């Protein structure tokens, strides 16, 4: 949260500008980043790294809830939503199972998750275990200081929002107990100009 040559400046919250990326925006609707993971294995465990921080071990048979919990436990991730395709109950399968990871609180084009599969296993003599990552949808929301709707106080790291804007939950709604970014990313009243 600190930066500068003497580490005395505070980083202000980053957020999405609430006046862009809507259905009324001539530049189009903005989207969250989605990455697709394909895991082919019948045993063992693997790790996913995000911004150089490792998850707890993800077992080949972990449920969608377990994978989501392990990713959201990272301090480098605010919130992701994980879904498995094809009604699967486990993250990996013998022939490969796809999982979609949507970054709902990380705005912009986020870095790829990086797998480490050293401890992953496959029971077939002709198959090797694998985890591949593909960017399905590049995130297009802004990740700007004070959501471009406030001023950043570098001494305190607090945004002072311009009139009509307030803190958001990162999804364009008013900040709440669970998500309160302090980012000026919520249009608190009707903005006409």
C-alpha positions in Angstrom: 0.0 0.0 0.0 3.0 2.3 0.1 5.2 3.6 -2.8 7.6 6.4 -3.7 11.4 6.8 -3.3 11.1 6.8 0.5 7.9 4.6 0.7 6.0 7.4 2.4 3.2 7.8 -0.3 0.0 5.8 0.1 -1.7 4.0 -2.8 -5.4 5.0 -3.2 -8.0 2.4 -4.1 -8.4 1.5 -7.8 -11.8 1.0 -9.5 -13.9 1.0 -12.5 -15.4 4.3 -13.8 -19.2 3.9 -13.3 -20.0 6.1 -16.3 -18.3 3.9 -18.9 -18.9 0.4 -20.2 -22.7 0.6 -19.8 -25.4 -0.1 -22.4 -25.5 3.7 -23.0 -21.8 3.9 -23.7 -21.0 4.3 -27.4 -17.7 2.4 -26.8 -19.7 -0.7 -25.6 -20.2 -2.7 -22.5 -17.1 -3.6 -20.4 -16.5 -7.1 -19.1 -14.6 -8.9 -16.4 -11.6 -11.1 -17.3 -12.3 -14.8 -17.8 -9.6 -17.5 -17.9 -10.3 -21.1 -18.8 -8.3 -23.9 -17.1 -8.2 -27.4 -18.4 -7.0 -30.1 -16.0 -6.2 -33.6 -17.1 -5.3 -35.9 -14.2 -6.5 -38.8 -12.1 -4.5 -38.2 -8.9 -2.2 -35.8 -7.1 -2.4 -32.0 -6.6 -1.3 -28.8 -8.2 -0.7 -25.1 -7.4 -1.9 -22.0 -9.2 0.1 -18.8 -8.9 -1.4 -15.3 -9.2 0.9 -12.3 -9.1 3.6 -14.7 -7.8 1.5 -15.8 -4.8 0.7 -19.6 -4.6 -2.6 -21.1 -3.7 -2.9 -23.9 -1.2 -2.6 -27.3 -3.0 -5.6 -27.9 -5.3 -6.3 -31.7 -5.3 -7.3 -33.3 -8.6 -10.8 -34.1 -7.1 -11.5 -30.7 -5.4 -15.0 -29.4 -5.8 -15.8 -26.0 -7.4 -16.3 -24.6 -3.8 -12.9 -25.8 -2.8 -11.1 -24.3 -5.8 -13.0 -21.0 -5.4 -12.1 -20.9 -1.7 -8.4 -21.5 -2.4 -8.2 -18.9 -5.1 -10.1 -16.3 -3.0 -7.8 -16.9 -0.1 -4.9 -15.3 -2.0 -4.1 -11.7 -0.9 -3.5 -10.9 -4.6 -7.1 -11.7 -5.5 -10.1 -9.8 -4.3 -12.7 -12.2 -5.7 -13.1 -14.8 -8.4 -16.1 -17.0 -9.4 -15.2 -20.5 -10.6 -17.5 -22.7 -12.6 -17.0 -26.3 -14.0 -18.2 -27.2 -17.4 -20.3 -30.2 -18.3 -21.7 -30.9 -14.9 -18.4 -32.1 -13.5 -18.0 -32.5 -9.8 -14.1 -32.4 -9.7 -11.6 -29.9 -11.1 -9.7 -32.5 -13.1 -10.8 -35.5 -15.2 -9.2 -38.3 -17.0 -9.6 -36.7 -20.4 -9.5 -33.1 -19.3 -12.0 -30.9 -17.5 -12.6 -27.2 -18.2 -13.1 -24.6 -15.4 -13.9 -21.0 -16.0 -12.4 -18.5 -13.6 -14.0 -15.0 -13.7 -12.2 -12.1 -11.9 -15.2 -10.1 -10.6 -13.2 -7.7 -8.4 -9.9 -7.5 -10.5 -10.5 -4.9 -13.2 -8.7 -4.5 -16.5 -6.5 -7.1 -18.3 -5.2 -9.2 -15.3 -2.2 -11.5 -15.4 -2.7 -15.2 -16.2 -2.8 -17.8 -13.5 0.3 -19.9 -13.7 0.1 -23.6 -12.8 2.7 -25.8 -11.2 1.8 -29.5 -11.8 4.9 -31.3 -10.4 2.7 -33.4 -8.0 -0.1 -34.1 -10.5 -0.6 -37.7 -11.7 -2.4 -39.7 -14.4 -3.1 -43.4 -14.2 -2.8 -44.0 -18.0 0.6 -45.0 -19.4 0.0 -43.1 -22.5 -1.4 -39.9 -20.9 0.5 -37.3 -19.0 -1.1 -34.9 -16.4 -1.6 -31.3 -17.5 -3.1 -28.0 -16.6 -3.4 -25.4 -19.3 -4.6 -21.8 -19.0 -6.2 -19.8 -21.8 -7.6 -16.2 -21.6 -11.2 -16.6 -22.8 -12.2 -13.0 -22.3 -9.9 -10.1 -21.7 -11.0 -7.7 -18.9 -11.9 -4.3 -20.2 -13.0 -2.4 -17.1 -10.8 0.5 -16.0 -8.6 0.0 -13.0 -8.0 3.7 -12.2 -7.2 5.6 -9.1 -10.4 6.6 -7.4 -12.3 5.3 -10.5 -11.4 8.5 -12.3 -14.2 10.1 -10.2 -12.3 11.5 -7.2 -9.0 12.8 -6.0 -6.3 10.7 -4.3 -4.7 12.0 -1.1 -1.2 10.4 -1.3 -0.6 11.1 2.4 -3.6 9.0 3.6 -4.4 6.8 0.7 -8.0 7.9 0.7 -10.1 9.0 -2.2 -12.2 12.2 -2.0 -15.0 11.6 -4.4 -16.4 14.4 -6.6 -20.1 15.4 -6.0 -22.5 12.6 -7.1 -20.0 9.7 -6.6 -19.3 7.4 -3.6 -17.6 4.2 -2.7 -18.5 1.0 -4.6 -18.6 -2.7 -4.2 -16.5 -3.1 -7.4 -19.5 -3.9 -9.5 -21.0 -0.4 -9.9 -23.2 -0.7 -6.8 -22.9 1.1 -3.5 -20.2 -0.2 -1.2 -21.4 -2.7 1.5 -20.0 -4.6 4.5 -18.5 -7.3 2.3 -17.1 -5.1 -0.5 -16.3 -1.5 0.2 -13.5 -0.4 -2.0 -13.4 3.3 -1.2 -13.0 4.0 -4.9 -15.6 6.5 -6.0 -17.0 3.9 -8.4 -20.7 4.3 -7.5 -22.8 7.0 -9.1 -24.8 8.0 -6.0 -27.2 10.2 -7.9 -28.4 10.5 -11.5 -25.5 12.0 -13.5 -26.6 13.8 -16.6 -23.4 15.4 -17.9 
